[in-house]
Amino acid sequence: MLAFALIGFAGFASLCLAMEKHFNELLKRKPTAVQRKALRVAGWALLLVSLLLAVQVRGLALGLVEWVAVLMAGVTLWVFGLPYQPRLLLAAAAASCVLGPLLAVLAL
Amino acid sequence: MKEGFRQAMAWLHTWTGLIFGWLLFAIFLTGTLAYFKEEISHWAKPEVNSHPLDAERSLAMAQRYLEANAGTSSNWLIRLPSEREPALSVGWRDPQGQGRRGFVRKELDAASGAEVQARESRGGDFFYRFHFELQMPYPWGRWLASCCAFVMLLGLVTGIITHKKIFKEFFTFRPGKGQRSWLDGHNAIGVLALPFHLMISYSSLVIFMYMVMPAGILASYGNSGGYFDELFGRDEVPEAAGERVPLVPLPQLYAKVQQQAPGARMGFIQVYNPGDRNARVSLARAAADSVAYKRSANWTFDGTSGALLTQGAPESAAMMTAFTFVGLHMGNFAGPGLRWLYFVFGIAGTAVIGTGLVMWLGKRQLKHAKSAHMPGELRLVEVLNIASMSGLLLGVAAFFWANRLLPPALEGRDGWEIDSFFTLWALALLHAALRPGRRAWGEQLALGALAFGLLPLLNALTTGQGLNHSLAVGDWAMAGFDLTALGTGLFLAWAAGKMLRAPKVVAKRAAKGDKRTALEAQ
């Protein structure tokens, strides 16, 4: 559950950064068009990977339910934590990119 | 035309939300508590101890107990202990017609098989029942709750239409900006947990669809009885033959089920005509075993020979769809992690309703900020807001305090617990009506903070099963309850602090606004 939760969390963080407003606020500089596009593609790809992983590990029924649940929890944490702890959440998203796949591989 | 449509939806969202919001808040909060129904019941009955699970041993114990105490009964009911329910529950139809509806229920210790003399308490079941029956007589509460569910669904759809910037502001929350922050919060919790909100309100209508939309059933079956018989199947139980034949050992039947469905957990186990030649035993799989709330996973045996007679047929696609919604709503399948997430999203749903109610009032209060007097209708909404939110929390706390403070042997003590819930809720309404708005919020939240924050201490003092004990022995239901109460207390203390302090930020903003209007006037 934790593996696809972390990957999905990173996916949403990436989609958030793909928006000019949030990129400016969080990283204090303007994103290039290529950066934004890359972030958007990466975000959707991470969400898709976490979905596939969830269904693979937990089966279709439980996998779908748990995937939606952890995604909602992750993005809620992201949105409501952002005004207070932006750097911590950015670090957490970066760590999730590494930790999520690592946990998934270890669980195989 | 398009603007007109959106405005109409905003109007609908605002007013249905206000009228049903108070009740919806209570339904969502108690429903959220119901996700921990068994855990709350475990806390409410600390006399019941949890033991390692051993289904076959428990079943043999139940059979021994029932043969000794209910040998002449026509019907037994057994519920094995599970990860969430520590007691071995047995029940039987009493030939003398004693007990509730002629049915006697007992809880046995899972290790010794002895009857547990637990205090009378509805525990988590009270909140579960209240959230869809509202303590009203059948079927009125269910109807009202279904209306509320419909309004919630309507509120979600109209809310989405009104919001318009769903994707542009998907990740937006700006705290510390008064009304703006409340709206951001309301929108963000609504949108981010939208799958949950949609699922929970739609599925509640599916649960009661036979009641809400009975026309099809009435046209084809005449009454709902025939419909349910065809849907779930009837237990075909022959009459008792009147010839005594010993009942087959139940653990044997359990083992047969395990051969067919390895690892299956059991829900209700029913025995008809025990000790008779025509005895029947039916074992149903626990709801915890699948996402869909299935009825098909059951096995019926001949109670004397132990032969498998019938097995539930798999559901049709339409039934599976409906049962999946029901299962998703109830969350019986959820393990500890997912259950906590259910709880969190339940809180989120409650918060969406609460923030909506607060905003309705806040927006209109701004217009009257300068005058000392608030119009009567706004004051009414304010009082109802306070009573329905912080007042309800006080009622919940009162239920738990009553559970620990009432003498365990008191006659009808489960009724007293419920009475304390409603009494405190009513007192909170009175208090809200007598005190000025901000003070009333602050005082009720502060009292709530004390009431929840001290619950773990009260538990430790009255039962000796406080956190020091429950954490040491790994009783996570008990410890989880105490820690959640503590967390609730801290949150309420924070909220009370905000309310009791002078509203500095708002004053400053108003001043700034004044300056701007003054400049504009120049």
Interface residues (C-beta under 8 A of the other chain):
Chain A: M1 C16 M19 H22 A61 L62 V65 E66 V68 A69 V70 M72 A73 V75 T76 W78 V79 F80 L82 P83 Y84
Chain B: F170 F171 T172 F173 R174 P175 G185 A188 I189 L192 A193 P195 F196 S290 V291 A292 T324 L328 F333 G337 L338 L341 Y342 V344 F345 A348
